[in-house]
Amino acid sequence: MADTAEAPTEPQSRIVTYCGDALAAATSTLSVDARKRAEKDAHKKALKAEALEAKQAQQISSSKVLIKRIERNKRKYVTAVSGLEAFGLDNKKVAKEFGKKFATGSSVSKVPSGGEEIVVQGDVSEEIEEFLLEKYDVIPEDNIELIEDKKKKASAGP
């Protein structure tokens, strides 16, 4: 008997929920709410995009391109360039351009600290600086640092 008592109330509630006027009222408020949500989402996305641009600009301004001249033998040098990834440059492509420009061997090698650096044969540190400033407008002149690094002499063991 309990089943028959609940059965008549259930169809009546469906009629009220799905009648034309109630459905129109529900969808009209839903679309207004959806519009408000869409506006809030668009505003949040715009703020996130602005924050991302500001973060990238700050990262670019604080990043440095390090050009190191490393002594290999008595009169032989290699030039290592690191820090180009921060400016959105692909190390392999830049290494290939260095090799073509300076007619030397150049390669991308991994650094023990986890990054990558471009190793160019020969002492071309000043030329690399000029080439980077000329070819890539993304890199400001103040963010390029030249370092002269001498190879440590191996200590003679006893």
Solvent accessible surface area in square Angstrom, and as a share of the most:
residue,aa,sasa,rsa
1,M,201,0.90
2,A,74,0.57
3,D,115,0.59
4,T,89,0.51
5,A,68,0.53
6,E,124,0.56
7,A,55,0.42
8,P,76,0.48
9,T,84,0.49
10,E,92,0.41
11,P,67,0.42
12,Q,115,0.51
13,S,62,0.40
14,R,140,0.51
15,I,120,0.61
16,V,102,0.59
17,T,80,0.46
18,Y,153,0.58
19,C,54,0.32
20,G,56,0.54
21,D,122,0.63
22,A,38,0.29
23,L,92,0.46
24,A,61,0.48
25,A,58,0.45
26,A,58,0.45
27,T,70,0.41
28,S,61,0.40
29,T,82,0.47
30,L,103,0.51
31,S,43,0.28
32,V,66,0.38
33,D,64,0.33
34,A,43,0.33
35,R,151,0.55
36,K,116,0.49
37,R,135,0.49
38,A,60,0.46
39,E,120,0.54
40,K,134,0.57
41,D,74,0.38
42,A,61,0.47
43,H,115,0.51
44,K,123,0.52
45,K,144,0.61
46,A,50,0.38
47,L,92,0.46
48,K,147,0.62
49,A,50,0.39
50,E,108,0.49
51,A,61,0.48
52,L,102,0.51
53,E,116,0.52
54,A,63,0.49
55,K,137,0.58
56,Q,90,0.40
57,A,63,0.49
58,Q,117,0.52
59,Q,90,0.40
60,I,53,0.27
61,S,75,0.48
62,S,75,0.48
63,S,19,0.12
64,K,97,0.41
65,V,0,0.00
66,L,54,0.27
67,I,0,0.00
68,K,55,0.23
69,R,56,0.20
70,I,47,0.24
71,E,42,0.19
72,R,118,0.43
73,N,88,0.45
74,K,172,0.73
75,R,212,0.78
76,K,110,0.47
77,Y,56,0.21
78,V,23,0.13
79,T,0,0.00
80,A,1,0.00
81,V,1,0.00
82,S,22,0.14
83,G,19,0.18
84,L,1,0.00
85,E,83,0.37
86,A,34,0.26
87,F,11,0.04
88,G,68,0.66
89,L,28,0.14
90,D,74,0.38
91,N,9,0.04
92,K,148,0.63
93,K,138,0.59
94,V,3,0.01
95,A,5,0.04
96,K,134,0.57
97,E,50,0.22
98,F,0,0.00
99,G,17,0.17
100,K,150,0.63
101,K,113,0.48
102,F,32,0.13
103,A,95,0.73
104,T,44,0.25
105,G,34,0.32
106,S,32,0.21
107,S,61,0.39
108,V,43,0.25
109,S,42,0.27
110,K,168,0.71
111,V,45,0.26
112,P,141,0.89
113,S,103,0.66
114,G,68,0.66
115,G,36,0.34
116,E,64,0.29
117,E,31,0.14
118,I,0,0.00
119,V,38,0.22
120,V,0,0.00
121,Q,111,0.49
122,G,27,0.26
123,D,62,0.32
124,V,20,0.12
125,S,7,0.05
126,E,98,0.44
127,E,77,0.34
128,I,0,0.00
129,E,38,0.17
130,E,113,0.51
131,F,19,0.08
132,L,0,0.00
133,L,54,0.27
134,E,135,0.60
135,K,106,0.45
136,Y,30,0.12
137,D,134,0.69
138,V,72,0.41
139,I,6,0.03
140,P,54,0.34
141,E,116,0.52
142,D,122,0.63
143,N,11,0.06
144,I,17,0.09
145,E,71,0.32
146,L,76,0.38
147,I,62,0.31
148,E,106,0.48
149,D,60,0.31
150,K,137,0.58
151,K,126,0.53
152,K,182,0.77
153,K,189,0.80
154,A,102,0.79
155,S,108,0.70
156,A,104,0.81
157,G,63,0.61
158,P,190,1.20
